[in-house]
């Protein structure tokens, strides 16, 4: 990528101080905000960066690589006169990249066909098409209860120690489109600020399952520069946009962990001396996250689509923390993981009640999944909510004090968690629906108000 950028201006002897990943230069020329730079130190290393801030006296450079060994007196800064770009072309799938878009799998460089700004291009809202169709993830609590729709942005709210890495890998491995479009499906997987062990787990798992052949894997390690962490999702999303809107593929982007991204945003903001906002995060974090999440979607006249499944860990399991709070405003729902279910040995520990897919109705039902899918999902949700109420009541009056119907709901709730939510391997939607119908057979028909008489006769009453 560096060799494809045209050299413009070179400055030496202007570096005044270095604070972590930020290099401060005396302003001796006029450059643009976010322009790409290359900083060459006396150690011979060249570090990629960009102009992060400009004032009357200084330029602030964000270095995307470690600043260790960089001496101010020997630093030479080359300005490229344009924002950071990512050179892409056919053959980007099946490869592993670092957080700055450089190939790290030992293979040859990517043949560059086109270069794209990593910030993405402005998109007229009128050009957006409504997300449609269903993406099967193999996870029953998602496919049946909170379906992922092609073109949607749906986050997973997790917590420290919960198995979100395993869920991410299994979705990357088993996610698919149904029908003729299945062959045009691709995965872009980005690990943001992950430990080396997690990065190797992602790589080995995708290789072993064969999913790496249809995937582009971006790995930003916890030991990498925090400024590189800010750009990793942008490089990944640029690759996804190329696959979707140039090659015409239906792309699922999995970003984990967005909390690491937000922590890096707070760190860099503090280093630049910006006024902190809520819990120390910069006041512009909402708009910054929106520049990432809003790159998902469908465009009129374009055959491809871009779907986002971003994962974040809620600090102290607080869903009101600024990171999940702002994410929930921008995205179209959330999948919430439960620590209680995880302690009970339920995997994946998805808490169905606070989870929501706002676009589920646009990608399920007749013509997309099954005509009975929406009604079944709605009835299961209502029954599980009543089961939770019965569980609370039983904790007060004891199970013996419950009515017969409440005891049936109590048993339904346990069976729902152990049979439908819990799973050892990927399931098809049809298998998930069959489990759902079986669970409802244990409830009185008078309680099934969200099903039609025809659906009850077809699925819940014994055959002749």
C-alpha positions in Angstrom: 0.0 0.0 0.0 2.8 2.4 0.8 4.5 2.1 -2.5 1.3 3.0 -4.3 1.0 6.4 -2.6 2.5 9.2 -4.6 5.2 11.2 -2.6 4.4 14.9 -2.3 6.3 16.8 0.4 9.1 15.8 2.8 9.8 17.6 6.1 12.8 17.0 8.4 13.8 18.6 11.7 10.2 19.7 12.5 9.4 17.1 15.2 8.9 18.8 18.6 7.6 16.0 20.9 6.4 12.5 21.0 3.5 11.3 23.3 2.8 7.6 22.9 1.4 7.1 19.4 1.2 10.9 18.7 4.0 12.8 17.0 3.8 16.6 17.2 5.4 18.7 14.4 6.0 22.4 14.1 3.7 23.6 11.3 5.9 24.6 8.4 3.5 23.8 5.6 -0.2 23.5 4.8 -1.7 20.0 4.7 -5.1 18.5 5.0 -6.7 16.8 8.0 -6.5 13.0 7.8 -3.8 13.2 5.1 -1.6 10.1 5.0 2.1 10.4 6.1 5.1 8.2 6.4 7.5 8.8 9.3 11.0 7.5 8.8 13.2 7.4 11.9 16.9 7.1 12.4 16.4 3.4 13.0 15.6 3.0 9.3 12.0 2.0 10.0 9.1 3.7 8.2 5.9 4.1 10.1 2.6 4.9 8.4 0.4 7.6 10.0 -2.1 10.3 9.3 -2.7 14.0 10.2 -5.0 13.9 13.2 -5.2 17.5 14.2 -4.0 20.9 13.0 -3.7 24.2 14.8 -1.7 27.4 14.1 1.5 26.1 15.5 1.5 22.3 15.4 0.5 19.3 13.3 -0.5 16.1 15.3 0.4 12.9 13.5 -1.2 9.6 14.6 1.3 6.8 14.1 -0.2 3.4 13.2 2.8 1.5 14.4 4.9 1.5 17.6 6.9 4.7 18.2 9.6 2.9 20.1 13.0 3.8 18.8 11.8 6.9 17.0 14.2 9.9 17.7 12.8 13.4 17.1 16.0 14.8 15.6 16.2 12.1 13.0 12.5 11.9 12.0 11.7 12.6 8.4 8.0 13.0 7.6 6.6 12.5 4.1 3.2 13.9 3.3 1.2 12.2 0.6 -1.3 14.9 0.0 -4.3 12.5 0.2 -6.2 10.5 2.9 -5.2 6.9 3.7 -6.2 4.6 0.9 -6.5 0.8 0.7 -5.4 -0.9 -2.5 -7.8 -3.8 -3.3 -8.3 -6.3 -6.1 -9.5 -9.8 -6.9 -8.0 -12.4 -4.6 -8.5 -10.6 -1.2 -10.5 -13.5 0.2 -8.6 -16.3 1.9 -6.0 -13.9 3.2 -4.9 -12.6 6.6 -4.1 -8.9 7.2 -2.9 -6.8 10.1 -4.8 -3.8 11.4 -3.3 -1.5 8.7 -4.3 -3.7 5.8 -1.0 -5.3 5.2 -0.8 -9.0 4.3 0.7 -11.1 7.2 0.0 -14.7 6.1 3.3 -15.1 4.3 1.7 -15.0 0.9 2.3 -12.6 -2.0 0.9 -9.0 -1.9 -2.6 -8.4 -3.2 -2.7 -7.4 -6.8 -4.2 -3.9 -6.7 -7.0 -3.1 -9.1 -8.5 -0.1 -7.3 -7.7 2.2 -4.4 -10.3 3.3 -1.9 -10.4 5.8 0.9 -10.6 3.9 4.2 -13.1 6.4 5.5 -15.6 5.3 2.9 -17.4 7.5 0.3 -20.4 9.7 1.1 -23.7 7.9 0.3 -26.9 9.7 -0.6 -29.6 8.4 1.7 -32.0 8.2 -1.2 -29.7 5.6 -2.8 -30.2 3.2 0.1 -32.5 0.3 -0.4 -34.4 -1.3 2.5 -32.6 -4.4 3.9 -34.4 -7.6 2.9 -33.8 -11.4 3.0 -32.5 -13.7 5.8 -29.0 -14.7 6.8 -28.9 -18.0 8.6 -26.2 -17.9 11.3 -26.8 -21.5 12.7 -27.7 -20.0 16.1 -31.3 -20.8 17.0 -31.8 -17.9 19.4 -30.8 -15.6 16.5 -32.2 -17.3 13.5 -35.6 -18.1 15.0 -36.1 -15.3 17.6 -34.0 -12.3 16.4 -33.3 -12.9 12.7 -30.4 -11.2 11.0 -31.4 -9.5 7.8 -29.2 -8.9 4.8 -28.0 -5.3 5.0 -28.7 -4.9 8.7 -26.3 -3.8 11.5 -27.0 -5.9 14.5 -24.6 -5.8 17.5 -23.9 -8.5 20.2 -23.8 -7.1 23.7 -21.5 -9.3 25.7 -19.5 -9.1 29.0 -16.0 -9.9 30.2 -15.4 -13.6 30.3 -18.5 -14.5 28.2 -17.9 -16.7 25.1 -18.4 -14.0 22.5 -15.2 -15.0 20.6 -16.5 -18.6 20.2 -19.9 -17.3 19.0 -18.2 -15.0 16.5 -16.1 -17.8 15.1 -19.1 -20.2 14.8 -21.2 -17.6 13.1 -18.3 -16.8 10.6 -18.0 -20.6 10.0 -21.7 -21.5 9.6 -23.4 -18.3 8.4 -25.0 -18.6 4.9 -27.5 -17.3 2.5 -30.3 -19.6 1.4 -31.1 -20.0 -2.2 -29.2 -19.0 -5.4 -27.4 -16.1 -3.7 -25.5 -18.5 -1.4 -22.5 -18.8 -3.7 -22.0 -15.0 -3.6 -21.6 -14.9 0.2 -18.4 -13.7 1.9 -17.1 -12.9 5.4 -14.9 -10.0 6.6 -13.7 -10.7 10.1 -11.9 -8.1 12.1 -10.3 -8.7 15.5 -9.8 -5.3 17.2 -7.3 -5.0 20.1 -7.4 -8.8 20.7 -4.7 -10.8 22.6 -2.4 -12.9 20.5 -4.1 -16.1 21.8 -7.5 -14.9 20.5 -6.0 -13.8 17.2 -4.5 -17.3 16.7 -7.8 -18.9 17.8 -9.6 -16.9 15.1 -7.1 -17.8 12.4 -6.8 -21.5 13.3 -10.6 -21.9 13.6 -11.4 -20.3 10.2 -8.6 -22.3 8.6 -9.7 -25.6 10.1 -13.3 -25.1 9.1 -12.5 -24.1 5.6 -14.3 -20.8 6.1 -11.1 -18.8 5.6 -11.4 -19.4 1.8 -14.4 -17.2 1.7 -13.2 -14.7 4.3 -10.8 -11.8 4.7 -9.3 -11.8 8.2 -8.0 -8.6 9.8 -6.1 -8.9 13.1 -5.2 -6.0 15.3 -3.4 -7.2 18.4 -3.6 -5.7 21.9 0.1 -4.9 21.6 -0.3 -2.8 18.5 -0.7 0.9 18.5 -4.0 2.3 19.8 -4.1 4.5 16.7 -4.0 1.5 14.5 -6.9 0.1 16.5 -9.0 3.1 15.3 -8.3 2.3 11.7 -8.7 -1.5 11.7 -12.5 -1.5 11.3 -12.1 1.1 8.6 -9.7 -1.1 6.6 -12.0 -4.1 7.1 -15.1 -2.2 6.0 -13.3 -0.8 3.0 -12.5 -4.4 1.9 -16.1 -5.3 2.6 -17.4 -2.4 0.5 -15.1 -3.5 -2.4 -16.5 -7.1 -2.2 -20.1 -5.9 -1.9 -20.3 -3.0 -4.3 -17.6 -3.9 -6.9 -17.6 -7.7 -6.9 -21.3 -7.9 -6.1 -21.0 -10.2 -3.1 -23.3 -10.4 -0.1 -20.8 -9.6 2.8 -21.2 -10.2 6.5 -18.7 -8.1 8.5 -17.9 -9.3 12.1 -16.2 -6.7 14.2 -14.9 -7.8 17.7 -14.3 -6.1 20.1 -15.8 -2.6 19.6 -15.2 -1.8 23.2 -11.4 -2.0 22.5 -12.0 0.5 19.6 -13.8 2.9 21.9 -11.2 2.6 24.6 -8.5 3.5 22.0 -10.7 6.4 20.9 -10.7 7.7 24.5 -6.9 7.2 24.9 -6.1 9.1 21.7 -8.6 11.8 22.5 -7.0 12.3 25.9 -3.5 12.4 24.4 -4.6 15.2 22.0 -5.9 17.2 25.0 -9.5 17.1 24.0 -12.3 17.9 26.5 -13.6 14.6 27.8 -17.3 13.8 27.9 -19.3 11.0 29.6 -17.0 8.6 31.5 -14.0 10.2 29.8 -15.0 9.3 26.3 -14.9 12.1 23.7 -18.2 13.9 23.0 -18.0 12.9 19.3 -18.0 9.2 20.0 -21.6 8.8 18.8 -20.8 10.4 15.4 -17.5 8.4 15.2 -19.3 5.1 15.7 -21.9 6.1 13.2 -19.2 6.5 10.5 -18.5 2.8 11.0 -22.0 1.3 11.6 -23.7 3.3 8.8 -21.4 1.7 6.2 -23.7 -1.3 6.3 -26.7 -1.5 4.0 -28.0 -2.1 0.5 -27.8 0.3 -2.4 -30.3 0.6 -5.2 -28.9 -0.8 -8.5 -26.0 -2.6 -6.7 -26.2 -6.4 -6.6 -24.1 -6.8 -3.4 -25.0 -6.0 0.3 -23.1 -5.3 3.4 -24.3 -6.6 6.8 -22.6 -5.9 10.1 -22.5 -8.0 13.2 -20.4 -6.0 15.7 -19.5 -7.4 19.2 -18.8 -5.3 22.2 -18.2 -6.2 25.9 -20.2 -4.1 28.3 -18.0 -2.8 31.1 -19.3 -4.2 34.4 -22.2 -5.7 32.4 -23.8 -2.2 32.3 -26.1 -1.9 29.3 -26.4 1.8 30.1 -22.6 2.4 29.6 -21.9 4.9 26.9 -20.5 2.2 24.5 -23.6 -0.1 24.3 -25.9 2.9 24.9 -24.7 4.8 21.8 -24.4 1.6 19.8 -28.0 0.8 20.5 -29.1 4.2 19.1 -27.3 3.7 15.8 -27.9 0.0 15.1 -31.1 -1.9 14.5 -31.4 -3.9 17.6 -29.1 -6.0 19.8 -28.3 -9.6 20.8 -27.7 -9.7 24.6 -25.6 -12.4 26.3 -26.5 -13.4 29.8 -24.0 -14.2 32.6 -26.7 -16.2 34.4 -27.3 -18.5 31.5 -23.5 -18.9 31.1 -23.1 -19.9 34.7 -25.9 -22.4 34.2 -23.9 -24.0 31.4 -26.2 -22.8 28.6 -24.3 -22.1 25.4 -24.7 -19.8 23.6 -25.9 -17.8 26.6 -28.3 -15.5 24.6 -30.9 -13.8 26.7 -33.9 -13.7 24.4 -36.1 -11.2 26.3 -33.9 -8.0 26.0 -32.6 -9.0 22.6 -34.2 -7.5 19.5 -33.9 -7.4 15.8 -35.8 -4.4 14.5 -35.6 -5.5 10.8 -36.6 -9.2 11.5 -40.1 -8.6 10.0 -38.5 -7.5 6.7 -36.5 -10.6 6.1 -38.6 -13.4 7.5 -42.0 -15.0 6.7 -43.4 -16.0 3.3 -40.9 -15.7 0.5 -37.9 -15.4 2.8 -38.0 -18.1 5.5 -41.3 -19.8 6.4 -44.8 -18.4 6.4 -45.2 -19.5 10.0 -41.8 -18.2 11.3 -43.0 -14.8 12.5 -46.0 -16.2 14.4 -43.9 -19.0 16.0 -41.2 -16.5 17.1 -43.8 -14.2 18.6 -45.5 -17.0 20.5 -42.3 -18.4 21.9 -41.2 -14.9 23.1 -44.6 -14.4 24.8 -44.5 -17.8 26.4 -40.9 -17.3 27.6 -41.8 -13.9 29.1 -44.6 -15.6 31.1 -42.2 -18.3 32.2 -39.9 -15.7 33.6 -42.8 -14.2 35.5 -43.7 -17.6 36.9 -40.1 -18.1 37.9 -40.2 -14.8 39.9 -43.6 -15.8 41.5 -42.2 -19.3 42.4 -39.3 -17.6 44.2 -41.8 -15.9 46.4 -44.6 -18.4 47.1 -42.8 -21.6 46.1 -43.6 -23.9 43.2 -46.4 -25.6 45.2 -48.2 -22.3 45.4 -48.4 -21.9 41.6 -51.4 -22.6 39.5 -51.2 -25.6 37.1 -50.8 -23.2 34.1 -47.9 -21.4 35.9 -46.2 -24.7 36.6 -46.4 -25.5 32.9 -44.9 -22.2 32.0 -42.1 -22.8 34.6 -41.3 -26.1 32.9 -41.5 -24.4 29.5 -38.9 -21.8 30.5 -36.4 -24.4 31.6 -37.0 -26.5 28.4 -36.8 -23.4 26.2 -33.3 -22.6 27.6 -32.0 -26.2 27.6 -33.5 -27.3 24.2 -33.8 -24.2 22.0 -31.2 -21.7 23.3 -28.7 -24.3 24.2 -27.0 -26.1 21.3 -23.9 -28.2 20.8 -23.6 -27.6 17.0 -25.1 -25.3 14.3 -28.8 -25.8 13.4 -30.8 -25.0 10.3 -33.8 -22.8 10.7 -36.1 -25.7 10.0 -34.5 -27.7 12.9 -34.9 -24.7 15.2 -38.6 -24.3 14.2 -39.3 -27.9 14.9 -37.9 -27.5 18.4 -40.1 -24.5 18.9 -43.2 -26.3 17.9 -42.4 -29.1 20.2 -42.0 -26.7 23.1 -45.3 -25.1 22.5 -47.1 -28.5 22.6 -46.6 -28.5 26.4 -48.7 -25.4 26.9 -52.5 -25.2 26.9 -54.0 -24.3 23.5 -55.9 -21.5 25.2 -52.6 -19.8 26.0 -51.4 -19.7 22.3 -53.1 -16.5 21.4 -50.4 -15.5 18.9 -51.0 -18.5 16.7 -53.9 -19.0 14.2 -56.2 -21.9 14.5 -54.7 -23.3 11.2 -51.2 -23.1 12.7 -52.3 -24.9 15.8 -54.0 -27.6 13.8 -51.0 -28.0 11.5 -48.2 -28.0 13.9 -49.5 -28.7 17.4 -52.3 -31.2 17.1 -51.6 -34.9 16.5 -52.2 -36.2 13.0 -55.0 -38.5 12.1 
